[in-house]
Amino acid sequence: MFVGIDHGTTAIRFGTDDGHGFELSRESAREMADDILLKAILCGLNVNASDIDLIAIGYSMGDGISKITDVRCATNRGVRGFGGAGRDIGGGTHVFDVIRASNIPAIVIPGIHSGSDIDPRMRMFSHGASPEKVGIAYHALLRGYDTFIVSDVSSNTVTVGVADGKIIGAIDACIFAPGILHGPLDLEAIRDIDAGKMSANEAFSRGGVLKHTSFRDQEELMSAKSDDARLALDRLALFAAMEIAGMRIMVEERGMLEAVFLCGPDEIRIKIEDILNMKTIHLDRWGAAIGCAEIARDVHAGKKDILGIEVGEVRMNGFK
């Protein structure tokens, strides 16, 4: 069996290559003792540790590695340094460390960043997408498409472009389109940072469409029927559609766009389709975890390239 782990904004999701999945909140994963956390993961997957051939995990930005790397060889968990964009809860860190300390073979998937083998123009930005977006893109690739766009519109908005089966670029949440919770820093945010009112990370974490509403979270926003809720969703859809349209320019330099995949609430997907005047393919919230599991499966089978990302040396023996 092969397992993928999606270190998401609101939860840590675990998926298998046969489509099974479950999730833990980042807070609960942080609080569990090491042995209890490992047992919870195995119980949630309904497997024994010896049943798992390989785990594929992503962590944080994934900007410290550019190859798919054995978990034992990923210095600093595969990131360049501490800190970054988004709330630091500690659950993802705990899951990573428990997996690394276990005897289960595991690989770390890199994010898309300025050290990645992508279109050199996209290396303008230090970071394009976190590792779980590689998982979503691979899950989409296995649907039978080679040249496509994947846009994940939820707490963040992140868009990835793939041409001829290779990731050529990605636009992260802090660069352009806001998500529900997080978004890029505008002039007001820059002034507040300079004035010492908040950190840059705090500004990013409050930069989503919620900042212009009274709603506390995604659930409140999606269930509301008020004018400000509709405006927030319209803003979310507009900027996501603009980001997809921008990525389409680069993808279509290399070939005909075959599909656009969307991960996010149906209401947002419908709005984006109306703006772009095109149909999209829906991927549910398990797409990243299952895609990472599919990466683990194919790396275990000997594949040396995943979406243009090189596979490094990986230990395949564990409990077996």
Backbone hydrogen bonds, N-H to C=O, Kabsch-Sander energy under -0.5 kcal/mol:
donor,donor_aa,acceptor,acceptor_aa,energy
3,V,54,L,-2.0
4,G,15,G,-3.0
5,I,56,A,-2.2
6,D,13,R,-3.0
7,H,5,I,-0.7
8,G,6,D,-1.6
8,G,11,A,-1.4
12,I,24,L,-3.1
13,R,6,D,-2.3
13,R,11,A,-0.6
14,F,22,F,-3.2
15,G,4,G,-2.8
16,T,20,H,-2.1
17,D,2,F,-1.5
19,G,16,T,-2.0
22,F,14,F,-2.0
24,L,12,I,-2.4
26,R,10,T,-0.6
29,A,25,S,-2.1
30,R,26,R,-1.5
31,E,27,E,-1.6
32,M,28,S,-1.3
37,L,33,A,-2.8
38,L,34,D,-2.2
39,K,35,D,-2.1
40,A,36,I,-2.4
41,I,37,L,-2.3
42,L,38,L,-2.4
43,C,39,K,-2.8
44,G,40,A,-2.5
45,L,41,I,-1.8
46,N,42,L,-0.9
47,V,42,L,-2.3
51,D,48,N,-1.8
52,I,49,A,-1.4
53,D,1,M,-3.2
53,D,51,D,-0.6
54,L,1,M,-1.0
55,I,105,P,-1.8
56,A,3,V,-2.6
57,I,107,I,-2.7
58,G,5,I,-1.0
62,G,59,Y,-1.0
64,G,78,G,-2.8
65,I,62,G,-0.5
65,I,78,G,-0.7
68,I,310,E,-2.8
69,T,67,K,-0.5
69,T,108,V,-2.1
70,D,313,E,-0.8
71,V,106,A,-2.4
73,C,70,D,-2.0
74,A,71,V,-0.7
75,T,73,C,-1.3
77,R,74,A,-1.5
78,G,75,T,-2.0
79,V,76,N,-1.4
86,G,84,G,-0.5
89,I,87,R,-0.8
94,H,90,G,-1.9
95,V,91,G,-2.4
96,F,92,G,-2.5
97,D,93,T,-2.4
98,V,94,H,-2.3
99,I,95,V,-2.4
100,R,96,F,-2.5
101,A,97,D,-2.0
102,S,98,V,-1.1
107,I,55,I,-2.8
108,V,69,T,-3.5
109,I,57,I,-2.4
111,G,62,G,-2.6
112,I,129,A,-2.9
113,H,111,G,-0.6
114,S,126,S,-1.9
116,S,113,H,-2.1
118,I,116,S,-1.7
119,D,168,I,-2.1
122,M,119,D,-1.9
123,R,120,P,-1.0
124,M,121,R,-1.1
125,F,122,M,-1.2
128,G,112,I,-3.4
129,A,112,I,-1.9
133,K,130,S,-1.7
134,V,130,S,-0.6
134,V,131,P,-1.1
135,G,131,P,-1.3
136,I,132,E,-2.1
137,A,133,K,-2.4
138,Y,134,V,-2.3
139,H,135,G,-2.3
140,A,136,I,-2.0
141,L,137,A,-2.5
142,L,138,Y,-2.0
143,R,140,A,-1.8
144,G,141,L,-1.9
145,Y,140,A,-0.6
145,Y,141,L,-0.6
148,F,146,D,-0.5
148,F,162,V,-1.7
149,I,259,A,-1.7
150,V,160,V,-2.5
151,S,261,F,-2.6
152,D,158,V,-2.9
153,V,151,S,-0.7
153,V,263,C,-3.1
154,S,152,D,-0.7
154,S,156,N,-3.2
158,V,152,D,-1.9
159,T,171,I,-1.7
160,V,150,V,-3.1
161,G,169,G,-2.8
162,V,148,F,-2.8
163,A,166,K,-2.6
165,G,146,D,-2.9
166,K,163,A,-1.4
167,I,307,L,-2.4
168,I,161,G,-2.4
169,G,161,G,-1.1
171,I,159,T,-2.7
172,D,170,A,-0.6
175,I,172,D,-1.8
176,F,172,D,-1.3
179,G,182,H,-3.5
180,I,154,S,-3.1
181,L,155,S,-1.4
182,H,155,S,-2.2
183,G,204,F,-1.8
186,D,184,P,-0.6
190,I,186,D,-2.3
191,R,187,L,-2.4
192,D,188,E,-2.3
193,I,189,A,-2.4
194,D,190,I,-2.6
195,A,191,R,-1.9
196,G,193,I,-1.6
197,K,192,D,-2.5
198,M,192,D,-0.7
203,A,199,S,-2.1
204,F,200,A,-2.4
205,S,201,N,-2.6
206,R,202,E,-0.9
207,G,204,F,-1.7
208,G,181,L,-2.2
209,V,179,G,-2.3
210,L,180,I,-1.8
211,K,208,G,-1.7
212,H,209,V,-1.1
213,T,210,L,-2.4
221,L,217,D,-2.0
222,M,218,Q,-2.9
223,S,219,E,-1.6
224,A,220,E,-1.1
224,A,221,L,-0.6
230,R,226,S,-2.1
231,L,227,D,-2.3
232,A,228,D,-2.0
233,L,229,A,-2.1
234,D,230,R,-2.4
235,R,231,L,-2.5
236,L,232,A,-2.3
237,A,233,L,-2.5
238,L,234,D,-2.5
239,F,235,R,-2.3
240,A,236,L,-1.9
241,A,237,A,-2.6
242,M,238,L,-2.4
243,E,239,F,-2.2
244,I,240,A,-2.5
245,A,241,A,-2.7
246,G,242,M,-2.2
247,M,243,E,-2.4
248,R,244,I,-2.1
249,I,245,A,-1.0
249,I,246,G,-0.6
250,M,246,G,-0.9
251,V,247,M,-2.4
252,E,248,R,-2.7
253,E,249,I,-0.5
253,E,250,M,-0.7
254,R,251,V,-1.6
255,G,251,V,-0.6
258,E,147,T,-2.9
259,A,147,T,-0.7
261,F,149,I,-3.4
262,L,281,I,-2.7
263,C,151,S,-2.3
264,G,283,L,-0.5
269,R,265,P,-2.1
270,I,266,D,-2.6
271,K,267,E,-1.6
272,I,268,I,-2.5
273,E,269,R,-2.5
274,D,270,I,-2.0
275,I,271,K,-2.1
276,L,272,I,-2.7
277,N,273,E,-1.4
278,M,273,E,-1.5
281,I,260,V,-2.6
282,H,280,T,-0.5
283,L,262,L,-2.7
287,G,284,D,-2.0
290,I,286,W,-2.7
291,G,287,G,-2.2
292,C,288,A,-2.3
293,A,289,A,-2.0
294,E,290,I,-2.3
295,I,291,G,-1.9
296,A,292,C,-2.4
297,R,293,A,-2.4
298,D,294,E,-2.1
299,V,295,I,-2.7
300,H,296,A,-2.4
301,A,297,R,-1.4
302,G,299,V,-1.5
303,K,298,D,-2.6
306,I,309,I,-2.5
307,L,305,D,-0.5
309,I,306,I,-2.0
310,E,308,G,-0.5
311,V,304,K,-2.0
312,G,68,I,-2.9
312,G,310,E,-0.6
